[in-house]
Amino acid sequence: MLGYLGRRAGYYVVLLLTAVFISYALATASMNPRAYFEGRRPQPPAAMVDAQLTELGINDKVPFLERFGTWAGHAVTGDLGRTIDDTSVNDEFGRRIGVSLRLLILGTLVGTVVGVLAGAWGAIRQYRFSDRAVTVVSFVLLSTPVFLLATLLKIGTTWLNDNVVHLIDFTGETTPGLQGGFLVHLGDRAAHLLLPTLSIALGTIAAYSRYQRATMLDVLASDYLRTALAKGIHPRTAMLRHGLRTALVPMTTFFAFGFLGIFTGAAFTERIFGWHGMGDWFMNAVNRNDVNSVVAVNLFAAVVILLSGFVADVLLAVLDPRVRNA
């Protein structure tokens, strides 16, 4: 198992380095940081613009490989450069990363667990009312874009707060100027986290429930499960030990590749609910032609997605003895 995970880890390191290089190349090719300075009024002298761009390491007059080598040399020491406003990318990164991870981790965990359970339940109760209800709700959620789902949640919650009782706050991470102890602030953060997490989790639940239902149906029709039941094993034990465990194996691969969609959804969710995380930072950086900030966000996305892939490999090794013993 350790040999298998070691090979996968090395593979992910190569992928990370490749992703960083391509991200830097695309950012420098598609963005024009010079326009950020030349668009000011009064317009600064060309020599001053060149000097500022060179100081930031994003001067387009410097050869690409030289720029990338300088950035990479600083990056391996933990320095991700300066923003286009000449502030530390590391400081901004540190402020934003916690915001995004709270949404991603909680939304992913809730969506994955509930989606897997809903899909397995639907397969076991195939064509019954509960299965059809889960199917209809899942397809409705899958056909609804993340930004529309988040907006509908905001509209519904606003109506609830105005016409029934004010229960849920959803703008920003906390209530400004809130007074009280630890529990008061913890409850306030939980209330603000509810809708953004729900908007991410709902789409994840819908997708995972469909895939899990299909894989579970294949397992239910298998000979080894029928044999286990024929030997007198309790149906619940057979479903969990021999059925669900086997049906989870292909879901690990889906988890790794599906995390990119979750990250993309989180970017829209942050923008809509006023959470200043990595997605919000990325959109602002693109609008301002801030190359170093865009590369930093892409680096974060690559690390998160590849880590999810490694977690999927660990789960695969745990679930499948053929991989564990390879």
Backbone hydrogen bonds in HBPLUS format (Angstrom, degrees):
<---DONOR---> <-ACCEPTOR-->    atom                        ^
c    i                          cat <-CA-CA->   ^        H-A-AA   ^      H-
h    n   atom  resd res      DA  || num        DHA   H-A  angle D-A-AA Bond
n    s   type  num  typ     dist DA aas  dist angle  dist       angle   num
A0005-LEU N   A0001-MET O   2.92 MM   4  6.22 165.8  1.94 154.3 157.7     1
A0006-GLY N   A0002-LEU O   2.81 MM   4  5.92 148.9  1.91 143.1 152.3     2
A0007-ARG N   A0003-GLY O   3.02 MM   4  6.24 157.3  2.07 148.2 153.1     3
A0008-ARG N   A0004-TYR O   3.04 MM   4  6.32 158.2  2.09 148.3 154.5     4
A0009-ALA N   A0005-LEU O   2.86 MM   4  6.02 152.5  1.94 144.3 151.9     5
A0010-GLY N   A0006-GLY O   3.06 MM   4  6.31 158.6  2.10 147.2 152.2     6
A0011-TYR N   A0007-ARG O   3.02 MM   4  6.26 153.8  2.09 144.6 152.2     7
A0012-TYR N   A0008-ARG O   2.96 MM   4  6.24 150.2  2.05 146.9 154.5     8
A0013-VAL N   A0009-ALA O   3.01 MM   4  6.31 146.9  2.12 146.2 155.1     9
A0014-VAL N   A0010-GLY O   3.18 MM   4  6.48 159.7  2.22 149.3 153.2    10
A0015-LEU N   A0011-TYR O   3.07 MM   4  6.35 156.9  2.12 144.0 150.7    11
A0016-LEU N   A0012-TYR O   2.84 MM   4  6.02 153.0  1.91 146.1 153.3    12
A0017-LEU N   A0013-VAL O   3.04 MM   4  6.33 163.9  2.07 153.0 155.9    13
A0018-THR N   A0014-VAL O   3.01 MM   4  6.22 159.4  2.05 149.2 155.2    14
A0019-ALA N   A0015-LEU O   2.82 MM   4  5.99 158.6  1.86 149.6 155.8    15
A0020-VAL N   A0016-LEU O   2.93 MM   4  6.15 157.2  1.98 151.8 157.4    16
A0021-PHE N   A0017-LEU O   3.09 MM   4  6.29 162.9  2.12 147.0 151.2    17
A0022-ILE N   A0018-THR O   2.99 MM   4  6.21 169.4  2.00 155.1 157.9    18
A0023-SER N   A0019-ALA O   2.86 MM   4  5.92 156.3  1.92 144.8 152.3    19
A0024-TYR N   A0020-VAL O   2.94 MM   4  6.12 160.8  1.98 149.9 154.5    20
A0025-ALA N   A0021-PHE O   2.94 MM   4  6.16 159.5  1.98 148.5 154.7    21
A0026-LEU N   A0022-ILE O   2.88 MM   4  6.07 164.6  1.90 153.8 157.2    22
A0027-ALA N   A0023-SER O   2.94 MM   4  6.04 159.5  1.98 147.1 153.2    23
A0028-THR N   A0024-TYR O   3.01 MM   4  6.15 165.6  2.03 150.3 153.7    24
A0029-ALA N   A0025-ALA O   2.99 MM   4  6.06 144.6  2.12 141.0 151.2    25
A0030-SER N   A0026-LEU O   2.96 MM   4  5.94 150.8  2.04 148.0 153.9    26
A0031-MET N   A0027-ALA O   3.11 MM   4  5.80 134.8  2.33 141.7 149.5    27
A0035-ALA N   A0032-ASN O   3.01 MM   3  5.73 143.2  2.15 118.6 126.5    28
A0036-TYR N   A0033-PRO O   3.08 MM   3  5.32 138.7  2.26 102.6 113.7    29
A0037-PHE N   A0034-ARG O   3.18 MM   3  5.60 132.8  2.41 106.1 116.6    30
A0038-GLU N   A0034-ARG O   2.96 MM   4  6.19 167.8  1.97 156.0 160.1    31
A0039-GLY N   A0035-ALA O   2.97 MM   4  5.68 133.2  2.20 135.4 142.9    32
A0040-ARG N   A0037-PHE O   3.19 MM   3  5.64 167.7  2.21 114.3 117.3    33
A0048-MET N   A0045-PRO O   3.08 MM   3  5.31 121.7  2.43 100.8 115.0    34
A0049-VAL N   A0045-PRO O   3.07 MM   4  6.46 154.0  2.14 150.8 158.6    35
A0050-ASP N   A0046-ALA O   2.92 MM   4  6.19 164.4  1.95 153.7 157.5    36
A0051-ALA N   A0047-ALA O   2.97 MM   4  6.16 156.5  2.03 142.9 149.5    37
A0052-GLN N   A0048-MET O   2.95 MM   4  6.16 156.9  2.00 146.5 152.5    38
A0053-LEU N   A0049-VAL O   2.91 MM   4  6.12 166.0  1.93 156.8 160.4    39
A0054-THR N   A0050-ASP O   2.91 MM   4  6.02 155.4  1.97 147.1 154.1    40
A0055-GLU N   A0051-ALA O   2.98 MM   4  6.15 153.5  2.05 142.3 149.4    41
A0056-LEU N   A0052-GLN O   3.01 MM   4  6.29 146.8  2.13 144.3 153.1    42
A0057-GLY N   A0053-LEU O   2.95 MM   4  6.08 115.6  2.38 133.2 149.6    43
A0058-ILE N   A0053-LEU O   2.94 MM   5  5.29 155.3  2.00 155.5 153.8    44
A0057-GLY N   A0054-THR O   3.07 MM   3  4.89 142.1  2.22  93.4 104.9    45
A0062-VAL N   A0059-ASN O   3.08 MM   3  5.68 163.7  2.11 116.8 121.9    46
A0066-GLU N   A0063-PRO O   3.14 MM   3  5.39 122.6  2.49 101.8 116.1    47
A0067-ARG N   A0063-PRO O   3.04 MM   4  6.41 157.0  2.10 154.6 161.4    48
A0067-ARG N   A0064-PHE O   3.02 MM   3  5.12 112.7  2.49  98.2 114.2    49
A0068-PHE N   A0064-PHE O   2.83 MM   4  6.13 166.6  1.85 162.0 165.9    50
A0069-GLY N   A0065-LEU O   2.87 MM   4  5.89 157.0  1.93 139.6 146.5    51
A0070-THR N   A0066-GLU O   3.02 MM   4  6.21 156.4  2.08 144.4 150.1    52
A0071-TRP N   A0067-ARG O   2.95 MM   4  6.23 165.4  1.97 153.0 156.9    53
A0072-ALA N   A0068-PHE O   2.78 MM   4  5.91 169.1  1.79 157.3 160.6    54
A0073-GLY N   A0069-GLY O   2.90 MM   4  5.94 151.2  1.98 140.9 148.9    55
A0074-HIS N   A0070-THR O   3.19 MM   4  6.49 151.6  2.28 145.0 151.2    56
A0075-ALA N   A0071-TRP O   2.83 MM   4  6.02 152.3  1.90 147.3 156.7    57
A0076-VAL N   A0072-ALA O   3.04 MM   4  6.18 156.4  2.10 153.0 154.7    58
A0077-THR N   A0074-HIS O   3.08 MM   3  5.41 144.2  2.22 104.9 115.5    59
A0079-ASP N   A0074-HIS O   2.97 MM   5  5.08 153.8  2.04 145.0 136.5    60
A0078-GLY N   A0075-ALA O   2.86 MM   3  4.94 158.9  1.90 107.3 113.5    61
A0089-VAL N   A0081-GLY O   3.11 MM   8  5.73 170.7  2.12 143.0 141.6    62
A0083-THR N   A0087-THR O   2.76 MM   4  5.30 162.6  1.78 153.8 159.9    63
A0086-ASP N   A0083-THR O   2.89 MM   3  5.08 155.4  1.95 113.8 116.2    64
A0092-GLU N   A0088-SER O   3.35 MM   4  6.63 165.0  2.37 144.1 147.3    65
A0093-PHE N   A0089-VAL O   2.76 MM   4  5.90 156.3  1.82 151.7 159.6    66
A0094-GLY N   A0090-ASN O   2.86 MM   4  6.06 156.1  1.92 147.6 153.3    67
A0095-ARG N   A0091-ASP O   3.13 MM   4  6.43 147.6  2.24 143.9 151.9    68
A0096-ARG N   A0092-GLU O   3.07 MM   4  6.24 149.9  2.17 147.6 155.5    69
A0097-ILE N   A0093-PHE O   2.96 MM   4  5.89 156.2  2.02 156.7 161.1    70
A0099-VAL N   A0096-ARG O   3.14 MM   3  5.46 122.7  2.48 104.6 118.3    71
A0100-SER N   A0096-ARG O   3.28 MM   4  6.64 164.0  2.31 160.0 162.8    72
A0101-LEU N   A0097-ILE O   2.96 MM   4  6.12 164.2  1.99 154.4 159.3    73
A0102-ARG N   A0098-GLY O   3.12 MM   4  6.19 152.3  2.20 142.2 148.2    74
A0103-LEU N   A0099-VAL O   3.45 MM   4  6.78 158.7  2.50 144.7 149.3    75
A0104-LEU N   A0100-SER O   2.84 MM   4  6.05 172.2  1.85 160.0 162.6    76
A0105-ILE N   A0101-LEU O   2.87 MM   4  5.65 165.7  1.89 145.0 149.6    77
A0106-LEU N   A0102-ARG O   3.31 MM   4  6.01 156.7  2.37 133.3 139.2    78
A0107-GLY N   A0103-LEU O   2.92 MM   4  5.66 154.0  1.99 141.0 149.4    79
A0108-THR N   A0104-LEU O   2.89 MM   4  5.73 152.5  1.96 139.3 147.5    80
A0109-LEU N   A0105-ILE O   2.95 MM   4  6.05 165.1  1.98 150.0 154.2    81
A0110-VAL N   A0106-LEU O   3.00 MM   4  6.11 173.7  2.00 155.4 157.5    82
A0111-GLY N   A0107-GLY O   2.95 MM   4  5.89 161.4  1.98 140.2 146.4    83
A0112-THR N   A0108-THR O   2.82 MM   4  5.81 160.2  1.86 148.6 154.2    84
A0113-VAL N   A0109-LEU O   3.03 MM   4  6.06 172.3  2.04 151.6 153.9    85
A0114-VAL N   A0110-VAL O   3.03 MM   4  5.98 165.0  2.06 151.7 155.6    86
A0115-GLY N   A0111-GLY O   2.91 MM   4  5.65 149.8  2.00 133.2 143.0    87
A0116-VAL N   A0112-THR O   2.91 MM   4  5.99 163.1  1.94 149.9 154.0    88
A0117-LEU N   A0113-VAL O   3.06 MM   4  6.24 167.2  2.08 151.3 155.0    89
A0118-ALA N   A0114-VAL O   2.85 MM   4  5.96 159.1  1.89 149.7 156.0    90
A0119-GLY N   A0115-GLY O   2.93 MM   4  6.05 157.6  1.99 146.4 152.4    91
A0120-ALA N   A0116-VAL O   2.96 MM   4  6.14 162.7  1.99 151.0 155.6    92
A0121-TRP N   A0117-LEU O   2.90 MM   4  5.98 159.9  1.94 146.6 152.8    93
A0122-GLY N   A0118-ALA O   2.93 MM   4  6.06 155.2  1.99 142.9 149.7    94
A0123-ALA N   A0119-GLY O   3.03 MM   4  6.26 150.3  2.13 143.2 150.8    95
A0124-ILE N   A0120-ALA O   3.02 MM   4  6.27 162.0  2.06 151.5 155.8    96
A0125-ARG N   A0121-TRP O   3.03 MM   4  6.18 150.4  2.12 145.2 153.3    97
A0128-ARG N   A0125-ARG O   3.09 MM   3  5.70 162.2  2.12 138.5 139.2    98
A0132-ARG N   A0128-ARG O   3.00 MM   4  6.31 164.7  2.02 159.9 164.1    99
A0133-ALA N   A0129-PHE O   2.83 MM   4  6.01 155.5  1.89 152.9 160.3   100
A0134-VAL N   A0130-SER O   3.01 MM   4  6.19 164.4  2.03 148.2 151.8   101
A0135-THR N   A0131-ASP O   2.99 MM   4  6.16 154.5  2.06 144.7 152.3   102
A0136-VAL N   A0132-ARG O   2.95 MM   4  6.17 163.6  1.98 150.8 153.9   103
A0137-VAL N   A0133-ALA O   3.02 MM   4  6.22 174.9  2.03 155.7 157.3   104
A0138-SER N   A0134-VAL O   2.90 MM   4  5.93 155.9  1.96 144.4 151.8   105
A0139-PHE N   A0135-THR O   3.02 MM   4  6.23 163.7  2.05 152.6 155.9   106
A0140-VAL N   A0136-VAL O   3.05 MM   4  6.26 153.4  2.12 150.1 157.6   107
A0141-LEU N   A0137-VAL O   3.00 MM   4  6.23 160.4  2.04 150.0 154.9   108
A0142-LEU N   A0138-SER O   2.84 MM   4  6.06 157.0  1.89 150.8 157.9   109
A0143-SER N   A0139-PHE O   3.09 MM   4  6.12 141.3  2.25 137.1 145.5   110
A0144-THR N   A0141-LEU O   3.15 MM   3  5.15 159.4  2.20 103.0 109.1   111
A0149-LEU N   A0145-PRO O   2.92 MM   4  6.19 160.8  1.96 157.4 163.3   112
A0150-ALA N   A0146-VAL O   2.91 MM   4  6.14 161.7  1.95 153.7 158.3   113
A0151-THR N   A0147-PHE O   3.04 MM   4  6.15 153.5  2.12 135.8 143.2   114
A0152-LEU N   A0148-LEU O   2.87 MM   4  6.10 158.5  1.92 151.0 156.6   115
A0153-LEU N   A0149-LEU O   2.98 MM   4  6.21 152.2  2.05 146.0 153.6   116
A0154-LYS N   A0150-ALA O   3.02 MM   4  6.31 151.0  2.10 144.2 151.9   117
A0155-ILE N   A0151-THR O   2.93 MM   4  6.24 159.2  1.97 151.0 156.5   118
A0156-GLY N   A0152-LEU O   2.91 MM   4  6.07 168.1  1.93 151.6 154.8   119
A0157-THR N   A0153-LEU O   2.95 MM   4  6.01 159.3  1.99 144.9 150.9   120
A0158-THR N   A0154-LYS O   2.89 MM   4  6.00 155.1  1.95 147.7 154.6   121
A0159-TRP N   A0155-ILE O   3.03 MM   4  6.29 159.7  2.07 149.2 154.2   122
A0160-LEU N   A0156-GLY O   3.00 MM   4  6.22 155.7  2.06 143.3 150.4   123
A0161-ASN N   A0157-THR O   2.83 MM   4  6.03 160.1  1.87 150.6 155.7   124
A0162-ASP N   A0158-THR O   2.95 MM   4  6.09 152.0  2.03 146.8 154.1   125
A0163-ASN N   A0159-TRP O   2.88 MM   4  5.83 153.3  1.95 150.3 156.6   126
A0164-VAL N   A0160-LEU O   2.99 MM   4  5.23 152.6  2.06 134.7 140.4   127
A0165-VAL N   A0160-LEU O   3.18 MM   5  6.35 133.8  2.40 148.6 159.5   128
A0172-GLY N   A0273-PHE O   2.87 MM 101  6.14 173.2  1.87 159.3 161.6   129
A0178-LEU N   A0175-THR O   3.33 MM   3  5.71 144.7  2.46 141.4 135.1   130
A0185-HIS N   A0181-GLY O   3.15 MM   4  6.47 163.4  2.18 154.3 158.1   131
A0186-LEU N   A0182-PHE O   2.81 MM   4  6.00 153.2  1.88 151.2 160.1   132
A0187-GLY N   A0183-LEU O   2.91 MM   4  6.02 161.6  1.94 145.7 150.0   133
A0188-ASP N   A0184-VAL O   3.01 MM   4  6.21 149.9  2.10 141.4 150.1   134
A0189-ARG N   A0185-HIS O   2.95 MM   4  6.17 158.5  2.00 147.5 152.2   135
A0190-ALA N   A0186-LEU O   2.98 MM   4  6.19 156.0  2.04 146.3 153.4   136
A0191-ALA N   A0187-GLY O   2.96 MM   4  6.15 152.2  2.04 143.5 150.7   137
A0192-HIS N   A0188-ASP O   3.08 MM   4  6.34 155.8  2.14 146.7 152.6   138
A0193-LEU N   A0189-ARG O   2.90 MM   4  6.03 135.7  2.10 140.3 153.1   139
A0194-LEU N   A0190-ALA O   3.12 MM   4  6.17 126.6  2.42 140.4 151.7   140
A0197-THR N   A0193-LEU O   3.06 MM   4  6.00 160.6  2.10 151.5 157.6   141
A0198-LEU N   A0194-LEU O   2.90 MM   4  6.04 154.5  1.96 148.7 156.9   142
A0199-SER N   A0195-LEU O   2.89 MM   4  6.10 155.1  1.95 155.7 161.3   143
A0200-ILE N   A0196-PRO O   3.29 MM   4  6.56 146.2  2.41 141.7 149.3   144
A0201-ALA N   A0197-THR O   2.81 MM   4  5.97 164.8  1.83 154.7 159.9   145
A0202-LEU N   A0198-LEU O   2.93 MM   4  5.86 160.8  1.97 150.6 153.4   146
A0204-THR N   A0200-ILE O   3.38 MM   4  6.59 157.9  2.43 144.6 151.0   147
A0205-ILE N   A0201-ALA O   2.76 MM   4  5.96 158.1  1.81 157.1 163.1   148
A0206-ALA N   A0202-LEU O   3.03 MM   4  6.27 162.6  2.06 149.7 153.8   149
A0207-ALA N   A0203-GLY O   3.10 MM   4  6.32 164.6  2.13 148.5 151.9   150
A0208-TYR N   A0204-THR O   2.94 MM   4  6.03 173.2  1.94 156.7 158.9   151
A0209-SER N   A0205-ILE O   2.91 MM   4  5.86 156.6  1.96 148.2 154.8   152
A0210-ARG N   A0206-ALA O   3.36 MM   4  6.52 151.5  2.45 140.6 146.4   153
A0211-TYR N   A0207-ALA O   3.26 MM   4  6.58 169.0  2.27 155.0 157.0   154
A0212-GLN N   A0208-TYR O   2.82 MM   4  5.84 163.9  1.84 153.0 158.5   155
A0213-ARG N   A0209-SER O   3.00 MM   4  5.91 150.9  2.09 135.2 142.9   156
A0214-ALA N   A0210-ARG O   3.18 MM   4  6.41 160.6  2.22 146.2 150.7   157
A0215-THR N   A0211-TYR O   3.03 MM   4  6.31 167.0  2.05 154.9 157.9   158
A0216-MET N   A0212-GLN O   2.88 MM   4  5.90 154.0  1.95 144.7 152.6   159
A0217-LEU N   A0213-ARG O   2.94 MM   4  6.12 151.4  2.02 146.3 153.4   160
A0218-ASP N   A0214-ALA O   3.25 MM   4  6.56 152.1  2.34 143.4 149.9   161
A0219-VAL N   A0215-THR O   3.18 MM   4  6.49 152.4  2.26 142.4 149.5   162
A0220-LEU N   A0216-MET O   2.89 MM   4  6.15 156.1  1.94 151.8 158.4   163
A0221-ALA N   A0217-LEU O   3.30 MM   4  6.47 136.9  2.50 139.2 148.2   164
A0222-SER N   A0219-VAL O   2.97 MM   3  5.10 163.7  1.99 112.5 116.1   165
A0226-ARG N   A0222-SER O   3.40 MM   4  6.67 161.2  2.44 142.9 147.8   166
A0227-THR N   A0223-ASP O   2.85 MM   4  6.08 150.9  1.94 149.6 158.7   167
A0228-ALA N   A0224-TYR O   2.98 MM   4  6.14 151.1  2.06 136.8 144.0   168
A0229-LEU N   A0225-LEU O   3.04 MM   4  6.32 157.4  2.09 148.9 154.2   169
A0230-ALA N   A0226-ARG O   2.88 MM   4  6.07 151.2  1.97 142.6 151.3   170
A0231-LYS N   A0227-THR O   2.99 MM   4  6.22 135.8  2.19 143.5 154.3   171
A0233-ILE N   A0228-ALA O   3.34 MM   5  5.93 154.0  2.41 163.7 157.5   172
A0232-GLY N   A0229-LEU O   3.07 MM   3  5.38 158.7  2.12 107.3 113.6   173
A0237-THR N   A0234-HIS O   3.01 MM   3  5.30 113.9  2.46 106.8 122.4   174
A0238-ALA N   A0234-HIS O   2.92 MM   4  6.18 162.2  1.95 161.6 167.6   175
A0239-MET N   A0235-PRO O   2.89 MM   4  6.02 156.8  1.94 147.5 153.7   176
A0240-LEU N   A0236-ARG O   3.04 MM   4  6.22 157.6  2.09 147.0 152.5   177
A0241-ARG N   A0237-THR O   2.79 MM   4  5.74 165.5  1.81 154.5 158.7   178
A0242-HIS N   A0238-ALA O   3.00 MM   4  5.22 144.1  2.13 124.5 135.8   179
A0243-GLY N   A0238-ALA O   2.97 MM   5  6.29 132.1  2.20 146.8 157.7   180
A0244-LEU N   A0239-MET O   2.52 MM   5  5.87 161.7  1.55 167.6 171.1   181
A0247-ALA N   A0243-GLY O   2.97 MM   4  6.18 157.2  2.02 151.5 158.9   182
A0248-LEU N   A0244-LEU O   2.93 MM   4  6.07 129.2  2.19 146.2 158.2   183
A0249-VAL N   A0246-THR O   3.24 MM   3  5.60 152.1  2.32 107.3 114.8   184
A0251-MET N   A0248-LEU O   3.03 MM   3  5.04 125.6  2.34  97.8 113.1   185
A0252-THR N   A0249-VAL O   3.24 MM   3  5.70 150.9  2.33 110.7 117.9   186
A0255-PHE N   A0251-MET O   2.89 MM   4  6.10 147.7  1.99 146.0 154.5   187
A0256-ALA N   A0252-THR O   3.27 MM   4  6.58 154.2  2.34 143.4 148.1   188
A0257-PHE N   A0253-THR O   3.24 MM   4  6.58 166.1  2.26 156.1 158.1   189
A0258-GLY N   A0254-PHE O   2.75 MM   4  5.66 143.1  1.89 145.9 157.0   190
A0262-ILE N   A0258-GLY O   3.35 MM   4  6.73 149.7  2.45 142.9 151.4   191
A0263-PHE N   A0259-PHE O   2.94 MM   4  6.23 155.8  2.00 150.8 156.6   192
A0264-THR N   A0260-LEU O   3.00 MM   4  6.27 158.2  2.04 148.9 154.7   193
A0265-GLY N   A0261-GLY O   2.96 MM   4  6.14 158.3  2.01 144.7 150.6   194
A0266-ALA N   A0262-ILE O   2.94 MM   4  6.19 146.7  2.05 144.0 153.3   195
A0267-ALA N   A0263-PHE O   3.19 MM   4  6.53 141.8  2.34 142.9 152.0   196
A0267-ALA N   A0264-THR O   3.15 MM   3  5.27 127.0  2.45  96.9 110.0   197
A0269-THR N   A0265-GLY O   2.95 MM   4  6.17 159.7  1.99 149.3 155.9   198
A0270-GLU N   A0266-ALA O   2.86 MM   4  6.00 160.8  1.90 150.4 154.0   199
A0271-ARG N   A0267-ALA O   3.32 MM   4  6.49 158.0  2.37 140.7 146.1   200
A0272-ILE N   A0268-PHE O   2.98 MM   4  6.22 160.8  2.01 154.6 159.6   201
A0273-PHE N   A0269-THR O   2.98 MM   4  6.06 166.0  2.00 156.3 159.6   202
A0275-TRP N   A0270-GLU O   2.85 MM   5  4.51 148.9  1.94 137.1 141.6   203
A0281-TRP N   A0277-GLY O   3.04 MM   4  6.22 156.7  2.09 147.0 154.2   204
A0282-PHE N   A0278-MET O   2.84 MM   4  6.01 152.9  1.92 145.7 152.9   205
A0283-MET N   A0279-GLY O   3.13 MM   4  6.42 162.6  2.16 150.8 153.8   206
A0284-ASN N   A0280-ASP O   3.13 MM   4  6.36 163.2  2.16 148.4 152.9   207
A0285-ALA N   A0281-TRP O   2.84 MM   4  5.99 155.1  1.90 149.2 156.9   208
A0286-VAL N   A0282-PHE O   2.96 MM   4  6.19 156.3  2.01 153.1 158.4   209
A0287-ASN N   A0283-MET O   3.18 MM   4  6.38 161.5  2.21 146.4 151.0   210
A0288-ARG N   A0284-ASN O   3.11 MM   4  6.33 136.3  2.31 140.4 151.8   211
A0288-ARG N   A0285-ALA O   3.21 MM   3  5.13 129.3  2.49  92.1 105.2   212
A0290-ASP N   A0285-ALA O   2.89 MM   5  4.86 172.9  1.90 148.3 148.6   213
A0289-ASN N   A0286-VAL O   3.21 MM   3  5.06 164.4  2.24 102.7 107.4   214
A0294-VAL N   A0290-ASP O   3.11 MM   4  6.34 160.9  2.15 154.7 160.3   215
A0295-VAL N   A0291-VAL O   2.98 MM   4  6.24 163.2  2.01 158.7 162.9   216
A0296-ALA N   A0292-ASN O   3.03 MM   4  6.17 149.6  2.12 139.1 147.5   217
A0297-VAL N   A0293-SER O   3.00 MM   4  6.29 156.8  2.06 151.3 156.3   218
A0298-ASN N   A0294-VAL O   2.97 MM   4  6.23 160.9  2.01 150.1 155.7   219
A0299-LEU N   A0295-VAL O   2.83 MM   4  6.02 147.1  1.94 143.7 153.1   220
A0300-PHE N   A0296-ALA O   3.01 MM   4  6.30 155.2  2.07 144.1 150.3   221
A0301-ALA N   A0297-VAL O   2.89 MM   4  6.22 159.9  1.93 151.1 156.5   222
A0302-ALA N   A0298-ASN O   2.86 MM   4  6.06 160.5  1.90 147.8 153.0   223
A0303-VAL N   A0299-LEU O   2.96 MM   4  6.17 162.1  1.99 150.8 155.4   224
A0304-VAL N   A0300-PHE O   2.94 MM   4  6.14 166.9  1.96 155.2 158.7   225
A0305-ILE N   A0301-ALA O   2.93 MM   4  6.04 168.1  1.94 153.2 156.8   226
A0306-LEU N   A0302-ALA O   2.91 MM   4  5.96 162.5  1.94 148.5 153.9   227
A0307-LEU N   A0303-VAL O   2.85 MM   4  5.92 149.4  1.95 144.3 153.2   228
A0308-SER N   A0304-VAL O   2.95 MM   4  6.19 149.2  2.05 142.7 151.1   229
A0309-GLY N   A0305-ILE O   2.99 MM   4  6.32 144.4  2.12 139.1 149.2   230
A0310-PHE N   A0306-LEU O   2.92 MM   4  6.25 147.0  2.03 141.9 150.6   231
A0311-VAL N   A0307-LEU O   2.85 MM   4  6.16 156.8  1.90 150.2 156.4   232
A0312-ALA N   A0308-SER O   2.93 MM   4  6.15 151.7  2.01 141.7 149.7   233
A0313-ASP N   A0309-GLY O   2.97 MM   4  6.30 145.4  2.09 140.4 149.7   234
A0314-VAL N   A0310-PHE O   2.95 MM   4  6.30 150.7  2.03 147.5 155.4   235
A0315-LEU N   A0311-VAL O   2.91 MM   4  6.23 162.7  1.94 152.8 157.2   236
A0316-LEU N   A0312-ALA O   2.87 MM   4  6.07 151.9  1.95 143.9 152.2   237
A0317-ALA N   A0313-ASP O   2.95 MM   4  6.18 154.0  2.02 144.3 150.8   238
A0318-VAL N   A0314-VAL O   2.96 MM   4  6.26 147.3  2.07 146.3 155.8   239
A0319-LEU N   A0315-LEU O   2.88 MM   4  6.08 156.3  1.94 150.3 156.4   240
A0320-ASP N   A0316-LEU O   2.85 MM   4  5.77 158.0  1.90 150.1 155.7   241
A0323-VAL N   A0320-ASP O   3.12 MM   3  5.62 134.0  2.34 112.0 122.1   242
A0324-ARG N   A0320-ASP O   3.15 MM   4  6.43 162.1  2.19 148.7 154.3   243
A0325-ASN N   A0321-PRO O   2.94 MM   4  5.92 146.2  2.06 142.6 148.8   244
A0326-ALA N   A0323-VAL O   3.16 MM   3  5.12 161.7  2.19 103.9 109.4   245
